[in-house]
Amino acid sequence: MNALSVGRPMDDRMFHSNHANTTEALNTSTSDERDRDSYSSSLCEITDCESRDGTNLYHTTTILRVCRQQVLKPYWKLLFVIGWRPFGRDRINYHCGWKALNIVYPILLVALMFYVYVYRILSCQGKYDVPFVIQPTKMSPNFGLPADPAPTPTTPSGYVPIEPAIDSYHACTHLISSYILPDVLHFVAFLLGFWYFRIQDNEQMDALIQQAFLHATPTTHGSNTQSTMIRAMKWILIGGALWVLAMMGVLALFLTAFGLQNTIYKFFTVQAWNIVLLCVHAFGCLIYNSIIAAVVVNYSVQCETIICFVRSIQEQLLEKTGDLRMIMHDILKVWQATQQLNGPMAKMMSLLVFNFAAMVVAGISLLLFHQPRGDEISALVTTYRVCFFLLWLAILVFPYVQAARLSSIYNKFEQAALEMRVFGYLTSTPRDLDSFLQFVTQAKCKVRLLFIPANTSNVYGILLLTAFLLIILVQTGVIVAPSTYL
């Protein structure tokens, strides 16, 4: 009996031990199955955009590769040219030659930029200044002077027109507002871009594009697809390249309209050397305009990518296909991307926007308030001034339009949250919807340019104030217009 009594508890312990082991094994197998299920589900989430039969050519991986080939690589080449991306960075054999080139090339670019800045001032490039026309003064031809046998030409009203001398008429004026201040701001933007892209090795645009691509629709039809994103970014890049080429055409048009004698600064007595220096200046202007295009393209592409990201989140809210918590994570990513956009990139863009506005004002002055010295302005000069004004106006308006679009699309988040609070969202409770509405309200981010929120109302307000100020200055005679119609 004792043996049986002792053996029975041992059997119970063994049974419990075996049961515990069996339970642990079942739990382990269950957890392994759960991990396999979660892994397979995660694979399904990642590869859901790809077709299972291989007939769909617009896979996420393929589209990202196409985007890198058609958008990112050409933009990286532009960064190579302006010195914001080191040469040989992606090569396995990064030898001393690449290191030496990456040290010498930025120094040469800085020297070239200073040469362009000085040459612009010395040659009065662009003829941005509006020449002063001295108003005719009523005076007697013989006042304080002996009688002149030759009659003094007077106007029918008795005024003697006094015009500036020929040498002083083409003298370059308004140096600080037209040349020095814009060049200083341009160089500061260049240094900020060098620090942001090269020293910090920032690839925010690449990471943002990948996040937006994973949320976009992988089909070929629709308003917010991956192919649509590529097309939009490609057109922005092509637009930047066309703007640079157009600015070089405007430079050629300026040299043709005013003549080489009035546009080349004569460093040497031999004209051939002066033409060589002009060619160096033209190459410097190409780099000068490429820096502007690089900043505008980067800023505009980031705005467009965030807009596509927001649209994909809105589609999930409208179709009620996404989990509310995951949508909140995506909105937080959008908010973080916009905060990064308002950082160094917005500062570079703001510096250049000030230059764009100054050039637009100079273009308006040349078109409306320029008074020639008795001679009619040639058609070539008028064409140059019209092209000059239109190009600077386009490069000024486009970043503001992109920033205003991004600011306005944030309001749709709050509108969708209000509709969800009224009509409900899947199995979410009213408390969850209230939390989501509060989160969306707090996560609203404003895009800023020149430290001012770039929304549609502010842009229209600035345009209206500028128009009213211009009308007041013309009506009060502060700005003397050459035509009676103004």
Residue, then its C-alpha position, 0 to 999 in steps of 0.5 A: m500500500n505504501a508503495l502504491s501510495v508513494g507510486r501514485p503521487m509520482d504518477d500524478r507528478m509525471f502526468h502533470s509534468n507531461h501535461a505541462n510539456t504538452t501544453e507548452a509544446l502546443n503553445t509553442s506550435t500555436s505561437d509558431e503558427r501565429d508568427r507564420d500567419s503574421y509573416s504570411s499576412s505581412l507578405c500579403e500586405i507588401t506583395d498585394c500590389e503585385s499581380r499573382d500571375g505576373t501580367n501586371l507590370y506596375h509592381t511596387t518594386t518595378i515602379l520604384r526602380v523606374c522612379r529612380q531611373q527617370v526622376l531621382k538619378p537625373y536629379w542626382k546628376l544635377l546635384f553632382v553638377i552644382g557640387w551638392r553630391p560628391f562624385g564616386r559616392d556609389r562606386i565600390n572603388y572610391h579611390c584618392g582621385w574621387k576624394a581630390l575631385n570632391i575637394v577641388y570641384p566645390i572650391l572651383l564652383v565657389a570661385l566661379m560663383f564669385y566671378v559671376y556675381v562680380y561680372r554681373i555688377l561690372s557689366c550691368q547684366g540684364k539692365y535691370d535699372v530704370p534710367f531716370v528721365i529729368q523732367p523738363t524745366k521752364m526757363s528763359p533761353n537768355f536768362g543770365l547768358p549773352a544772346d545766342p545767335a542760334p535759337t534754343p529748341t523749345t517745346p510748344s509750352g516753352y519747356v526745354p527738355i534736359e536729358p542725361a548724358i549718353d555715358s551716364y544713361h547706361a550707368c548701372t544703378h540700384l546695385i544693392s537692390s538689383y545685384i548685391l542683395p540677390d547675389v548674397l541671398h543666392f550664395v547663402a542658399f548655395l551654402l545651405g544646400f551644400w550643408y544640407f545635401r552634402i555634409q548632412d547627406n540628406e536623402q529626405m526626398d528619396a525616403l518620402i517617395q518610397q513611403a508615398f509609393l507604398h501607399a499609392t494605388p499600383t494600378t494604371h488607372g485612377s487619380n492617385t496611382q504610382s504611375t501618376m506620381i512618376r509622371a508628375m515628378k518627371w514633369i517637375l524635373i523637365g520643367g526645371a530643366l526647361w527653365v534653365l535652358a530658357m534663362m540661358g536663351v534670355l541671356a543670349l537674347f540680352l547680348t543680342a538686343f543690347g549688343l556686345q559692346n554694351t554688355i561685355y566688360k572690357f577687362f582686356t584691350v583684345q576683344a577675343w579675351n573678353i569674349v572668352l571671359l564672357c563664355v566663362h560667365a555664361f557657364g557660371c550663369l548655367i551653374y547659377n540657374s541650376i542651383i535655383a532649379a535644384v532647390v525649386v525642383n526638390y521643394s516642389v517634388q516633396c510637396e507633390t509627394i506629400i500631396c499624393f500621400v495625403r490623397s491615399i490616406q483620404e481614399q482609405l477614409l472614404e472607402k473605409t478600408g483602413d484601420l483607424r490606428m494605422i491611419m493615425h500613424d500615416i497622418l503622423k508620418v505626413w505631419q513629420a514630413t511637412q515639418q521636415l519640409n519647413g526646415p532647411m529646405a523651406k529656408m533655401m526656398s524662402l531666400l530664393v523666393f525673395n530674389f524671384a520677387a525682386m526680379v519680377v519687380a524689376g521686370i514690371s518696372l522695365l515693361l511699364f515705367h521705362q522711358p527711352r530717350g526719344d527713340e522707340i524701343s526695338a522689338l528685340v529689347t521688348t521681347y527680352r524684357v517680356c521673356f525676362f518677366l515671364l520666366w521669373l514670374a513662373i519660377l516665383v509662382f510655382p513653389y507658392v502654388q505647390a505650397a498652397r495646394l499642400s496647405s489646402i489639402y490638410n483641411k480635407f483631413e478634418q472634413a473627413a474626420l467630421e463626416m466619420r464622427v457623424f456617420g461612423y467608421l466601421t466598428s469604431t466607437p464614438r470615443d475613438l472617433d472623437s479622439f481621431l477628430q482631436f488628433v487630426t485637428q492637432a496634427k494640422c501643419k502649415v507650409r511656410l514660405l518666407f516664414i508666412p503660411a502659404n495658403t490660398s487666402n494669403v497668396y490672394g491677399i498678397l496679390l491684391l495688396t500689391a496691385f492696390l499699392l501699385i495703383i496708389l503709387v501710379q495715381t499719386g505720381v510717385i511712379v511716373a508712367p510713360s503713358t497717359y493710359l497708366 
